[in-house]
Amino acid sequence: MPSPQKCRDVARTVPLPLLRVCIVAVAHETLQFLLTNHVGAFVTNRTTRFVVLNSYANGTALSESHFSLESKILAPLAEGEVLLQTLALSPDPYMRGRMTGVENFFLPQFELRVPLVGFGVARILESRNPAYPVGQIVHGSIEWAQMCNWGANLYVASLGSLELLDPQIKPLRRALDVLGITGLTAYFGALEVARPRRGETMLISGAAGSIGSIVGQIAKIRGARVIGLAGSDQKCAVLKEQLGFDTALNYRSASLERQLRELMPTGPDIYFDNVGGALTQMVMWQMQRPARVIECGQISTYDQDGGGWTLDIRPIHGQGLSWEGFTPVQFQEFFPAALAQLRFWLRSGKVIALETVIDGFENAPRSLAGLFRGDNLGKMLLHVAD
Ligand SMILES: NC(=O)c1ccc[n+]([C@@H]2O[C@H](COP(=O)([O-])OP(=O)(O)OC[C@H]3O[C@@H](n4cnc5c(N)ncnc54)[C@H](OP(=O)(O)O)[C@@H]3O)[C@@H](O)[C@H]2O)c1
């Protein structure tokens, strides 16, 4: 903005018509300054791109073809709304349960051709809500869009609200993995539900994924012997060489059943299951009492008709196993303490954040479909903007 002194200098030297232009310029910039102080910098180009589901995927593999990128012009903010610029998005397996078109999931089905909603990190560009100041970085459930107007309509009760991000969290995307809901799921799943003890053997399926990789590292901190199951030799090597797993096996190997019996003749003491399906069924038949199955998820079944979650419980009966499911929401009041512990482990290098970052909003469909093909090592993340 031109300063008053600069305008006085100009006034002495320039002809009258030009001086009028200068005064108009100062007035315009002053007005804009006052307004931007109130609601933030005006975003003149309000065109945004967003991801929609264009058909439900029930009983079939999820692929890029189930999604489209569309665009729209955002309306001016209503009272209470904020304009968000998306920085990073979290493709998560639970989103698959909202893509079958069958109302049997704990969250409602996504509507077709409207923006998807999921966990993300965003910057506030404009605000008509005093709780969310302009320039703040926030995290929570937001639209899968480059920009969106966030308001009450985007609030999904079981996903929580939009929260200001602790500026000490660097990089910001950590709030979507170790210091976010997957880190909390791993923390409570490992320490409050599985409770591995020194000398016990814990087998983890989906071990090279977001939750599995963190659970394994926590179980090692607790002194357990940790064996991971993952979908490639390269993933197994990372688990052993970088994360300190005692061993890791490629579950696609034809000799897996024999390898598991050799390693654990009476099965693991704890089986932390992220995968379900045939793999879990085989592991459970090998387990002998007293042993416990911790049911975190069944991703290998989500493409089945009706969204999966089919498990033959005969081994639980026949082998006298204990079986326990959980969600981190059960432990919500302890989130701050858990996050402080996870942050300490990250800082001290006791927990390493494994991540696969896909760059560019146009790759959003690939980041979602890729999660169910095993494209990720550690947490799958979509980087949208800096
Ligand atoms: N209990 C809860 O509250 C809670 C919260 C969040 C997530 N979850 C569940 O926890 C599990 C892991 O979630 P995450 O966010 O950490 O995802 P993730 O493990 O980071 O990513 C998914 C991984 O699953 C594996 N996978 C995909 N399809 C598979 C198949 N057909 N058979 C075997 N493995 C398959 C792939 O690894 P490979 O290459 O190794 O196959 C893939 O990388 C999921 O089942 C999810 O639904 C539960």
The ligand as an SDF file (V2000), in Angstrom:
LIG
                    3D

 48 52  0  0  0  0  0  0  0  0999 V2000
  -10.1250  -50.3590   14.5060 N   0  0  0  0  0  0  0  0  0  0  0  0
  -10.1330  -49.1360   14.0330 C   0  0  0  0  0  0  0  0  0  0  0  0
  -10.6750  -48.2160   14.6460 O   0  0  0  0  0  0  0  0  0  0  0  0
   -9.4340  -48.8410   12.7490 C   0  0  0  0  0  0  0  0  0  0  0  0
   -9.0320  -47.5290   12.4220 C   0  0  0  0  0  0  0  0  0  0  0  0
   -8.3690  -47.3260   11.2120 C   0  0  0  0  0  0  0  0  0  0  0  0
   -8.1490  -48.3960   10.3530 C   0  0  0  0  0  0  0  0  0  0  0  0
   -8.5840  -49.6400   10.7040 N   0  0  0  0  0  0  0  0  0  0  0  0
   -8.3250  -50.8040    9.8550 C   0  0  0  0  0  0  0  0  0  0  0  0
   -6.9580  -51.1070   10.0110 O   0  0  0  0  0  0  0  0  0  0  0  0
   -6.4640  -51.7110    8.8310 C   0  0  0  0  0  0  0  0  0  0  0  0
   -5.2020  -50.9660    8.3630 C   0  0  0  0  0  0  0  0  0  0  0  0
   -5.5400  -49.6110    8.0770 O   0  0  0  0  0  0  0  0  0  0  0  0
   -4.4060  -48.5620    7.6580 P   0  0  0  0  0  0  0  0  0  0  0  0
   -5.0370  -47.2330    7.6590 O   0  0  0  0  0  0  0  0  0  0  0  0
   -3.1990  -48.7910    8.4710 O   0  0  0  0  0  0  0  0  0  0  0  0
   -4.1530  -48.9750    6.1320 O   0  0  0  0  0  0  0  0  0  0  0  0
   -2.7600  -49.4540    5.5510 P   0  0  0  0  0  0  0  0  0  0  0  0
   -2.4350  -50.7580    6.2090 O   0  0  0  0  0  0  0  0  0  0  0  0
   -1.7760  -48.3530    5.6390 O   0  0  0  0  0  0  0  0  0  0  0  0
   -3.0300  -49.6650    4.0100 O   0  0  0  0  0  0  0  0  0  0  0  0
   -3.7000  -50.7520    3.5080 C   0  0  0  0  0  0  0  0  0  0  0  0
   -2.7730  -51.9680    3.3040 C   0  0  0  0  0  0  0  0  0  0  0  0
   -3.5790  -53.1290    3.3910 O   0  0  0  0  0  0  0  0  0  0  0  0
   -2.9670  -54.1550    2.6550 C   0  0  0  0  0  0  0  0  0  0  0  0
   -3.9820  -54.8260    1.8320 N   0  0  0  0  0  0  0  0  0  0  0  0
   -4.8000  -54.2690    0.9290 C   0  0  0  0  0  0  0  0  0  0  0  0
   -5.5640  -55.2180    0.3570 N   0  0  0  0  0  0  0  0  0  0  0  0
   -5.1830  -56.3790    0.9200 C   0  0  0  0  0  0  0  0  0  0  0  0
   -5.5940  -57.7310    0.7570 C   0  0  0  0  0  0  0  0  0  0  0  0
   -6.5520  -58.0670   -0.1200 N   0  0  0  0  0  0  0  0  0  0  0  0
   -4.9940  -58.6870    1.5180 N   0  0  0  0  0  0  0  0  0  0  0  0
   -4.0400  -58.3490    2.3990 C   0  0  0  0  0  0  0  0  0  0  0  0
   -3.6020  -57.1000    2.5830 N   0  0  0  0  0  0  0  0  0  0  0  0
   -4.1760  -56.1330    1.8690 C   0  0  0  0  0  0  0  0  0  0  0  0
   -1.9310  -53.5340    1.7160 C   0  0  0  0  0  0  0  0  0  0  0  0
   -0.6370  -53.9340    2.1530 O   0  0  0  0  0  0  0  0  0  0  0  0
    0.1090  -55.2490    1.5330 P   0  0  0  0  0  0  0  0  0  0  0  0
    0.9330  -54.7800    0.3820 O   0  0  0  0  0  0  0  0  0  0  0  0
    0.9170  -55.7320    2.6730 O   0  0  0  0  0  0  0  0  0  0  0  0
   -0.9670  -56.2010    1.0990 O   0  0  0  0  0  0  0  0  0  0  0  0
   -2.1390  -52.0540    1.9210 C   0  0  0  0  0  0  0  0  0  0  0  0
   -0.9410  -51.3340    1.8500 O   0  0  0  0  0  0  0  0  0  0  0  0
   -7.5970  -51.6870    7.8320 C   0  0  0  0  0  0  0  0  0  0  0  0
   -8.2560  -52.9230    7.8670 O   0  0  0  0  0  0  0  0  0  0  0  0
   -8.5250  -50.6140    8.3700 C   0  0  0  0  0  0  0  0  0  0  0  0
   -9.8540  -50.7940    7.9790 O   0  0  0  0  0  0  0  0  0  0  0  0
   -9.2210  -49.8750   11.8820 C   0  0  0  0  0  0  0  0  0  0  0  0
  1  2  1  0
  2  3  2  0
  2  4  1  0
  4  5  1  0
  4 48  2  0
  5  6  2  0
  6  7  1  0
  7  8  2  0
  8  9  1  0
  8 48  1  0
  9 10  1  0
  9 46  1  0
 10 11  1  0
 11 12  1  0
 11 44  1  0
 12 13  1  0
 13 14  1  0
 14 15  2  0
 14 16  1  0
 14 17  1  0
 17 18  1  0
 18 19  2  0
 18 20  1  0
 18 21  1  0
 21 22  1  0
 22 23  1  0
 23 24  1  0
 23 42  1  0
 24 25  1  0
 25 26  1  0
 25 36  1  0
 26 27  1  0
 26 35  1  0
 27 28  2  0
 28 29  1  0
 29 30  1  0
 29 35  2  0
 30 31  1  0
 30 32  2  0
 32 33  1  0
 33 34  2  0
 34 35  1  0
 36 37  1  0
 36 42  1  0
 37 38  1  0
 38 39  2  0
 38 40  1  0
 38 41  1  0
 42 43  1  0
 44 45  1  0
 44 46  1  0
 46 47  1  0
M  CHG  2   8   1  16  -1
M  END
$$$$
